Amino acid sequence: MPDVATLVADVDRLIEEHRISCLWFLRPDYRPSTRDERVRALEQIERHGDLDAYRRAATLKRWLLQTSSDASPGS
């Protein structure tokens, strides 16, 4: 499992990659800042993305849910 900062960066990168195709309903300037917000965004990518996006989001979500504290670099 990656460290929290790497995990957050990977999640944020995946969100940006799929913002238009899977997260079109979010404000363009919306950036998830808590673990729960990131999990919800990953669930939307799983729901609306292709197979590769689904697999990447599911893996990141599983790792994110294993972290014991809020997954933000500042915590």
C-alpha positions as a Markdown table, in Angstrom:
| # | Residue | x | y | z |
|---|---|---|---|---|
| 1 | Met | 0.0 | 0.0 | 0.0 |
| 2 | Pro | 1.4 | 3.4 | -0.9 |
| 3 | Asp | 1.9 | 6.1 | 1.8 |
| 4 | Val | -1.0 | 8.5 | 2.3 |
| 5 | Ala | 0.5 | 11.4 | 0.3 |
| 6 | Thr | 1.2 | 9.2 | -2.7 |
| 7 | Leu | -2.3 | 7.6 | -2.4 |
| 8 | Val | -4.0 | 11.1 | -2.3 |
| 9 | Ala | -1.9 | 12.2 | -5.3 |
| 10 | Asp | -2.9 | 9.1 | -7.3 |
| 11 | Val | -6.6 | 9.5 | -6.4 |
| 12 | Asp | -6.5 | 13.2 | -7.4 |
| 13 | Arg | -4.8 | 12.3 | -10.7 |
| 14 | Leu | -7.4 | 9.7 | -11.5 |
| 15 | Ile | -10.2 | 12.2 | -10.7 |
| 16 | Glu | -8.6 | 14.8 | -13.0 |
| 17 | Glu | -8.2 | 12.2 | -15.8 |
| 18 | His | -11.9 | 11.2 | -15.6 |
| 19 | Arg | -13.4 | 14.6 | -14.7 |
| 20 | Ile | -15.1 | 15.1 | -18.1 |
| 21 | Ser | -16.1 | 11.5 | -18.8 |
| 22 | Cys | -17.2 | 10.4 | -15.3 |
| 23 | Leu | -17.6 | 13.5 | -13.1 |
| 24 | Trp | -19.3 | 15.9 | -15.5 |
| 25 | Phe | -21.9 | 16.8 | -12.9 |
| 26 | Leu | -19.3 | 18.3 | -10.5 |
| 27 | Arg | -18.2 | 21.9 | -10.6 |
| 28 | Pro | -15.1 | 22.3 | -12.7 |
| 29 | Asp | -13.2 | 23.8 | -9.7 |
| 30 | Tyr | -14.3 | 21.0 | -7.3 |
| 31 | Arg | -11.4 | 19.2 | -5.6 |
| 32 | Pro | -12.2 | 16.5 | -3.0 |
| 33 | Ser | -10.5 | 17.3 | 0.2 |
| 34 | Thr | -11.5 | 14.5 | 2.6 |
| 35 | Arg | -11.3 | 10.8 | 2.4 |
| 36 | Asp | -15.1 | 10.5 | 2.1 |
| 37 | Glu | -15.2 | 13.0 | -0.7 |
| 38 | Arg | -12.5 | 11.1 | -2.6 |
| 39 | Val | -14.3 | 7.8 | -2.0 |
| 40 | Arg | -17.5 | 9.2 | -3.5 |
| 41 | Ala | -15.6 | 10.5 | -6.5 |
| 42 | Leu | -13.9 | 7.1 | -7.0 |
| 43 | Glu | -17.3 | 5.4 | -6.8 |
| 44 | Gln | -18.6 | 7.7 | -9.6 |
| 45 | Ile | -15.6 | 6.8 | -11.7 |
| 46 | Glu | -16.3 | 3.1 | -11.0 |
| 47 | Arg | -20.0 | 3.6 | -12.0 |
| 48 | His | -19.4 | 5.8 | -15.2 |
| 49 | Gly | -15.9 | 4.8 | -16.4 |
| 50 | Asp | -14.6 | 2.1 | -18.7 |
| 51 | Leu | -13.1 | -1.1 | -17.4 |
| 52 | Asp | -9.7 | 0.3 | -16.8 |
| 53 | Ala | -11.1 | 3.3 | -14.9 |
| 54 | Tyr | -13.2 | 1.0 | -12.8 |
| 55 | Arg | -10.2 | -1.2 | -11.9 |
| 56 | Arg | -8.0 | 1.8 | -11.0 |
| 57 | Ala | -10.7 | 3.4 | -9.0 |
| 58 | Ala | -11.6 | 0.2 | -7.2 |
| 59 | Thr | -8.0 | -0.4 | -6.2 |
| 60 | Leu | -7.5 | 3.2 | -5.0 |
| 61 | Lys | -10.7 | 3.1 | -3.1 |
| 62 | Arg | -9.7 | -0.1 | -1.4 |
| 63 | Trp | -6.4 | 1.4 | -0.3 |
| 64 | Leu | -8.0 | 4.7 | 0.7 |
| 65 | Leu | -10.5 | 2.9 | 2.9 |
| 66 | Gln | -7.7 | 1.1 | 4.6 |
| 67 | Thr | -6.1 | 4.3 | 5.8 |
| 68 | Ser | -6.9 | 5.0 | 9.4 |
| 69 | Ser | -6.9 | 8.8 | 9.3 |
| 70 | Asp | -8.3 | 11.4 | 6.8 |
| 71 | Ala | -6.4 | 10.9 | 3.6 |
| 72 | Ser | -5.0 | 14.4 | 3.1 |
| 73 | Pro | -1.3 | 15.3 | 3.0 |
| 74 | Gly | -1.8 | 17.8 | 5.8 |
| 75 | Ser | -3.3 | 15.4 | 8.3 |
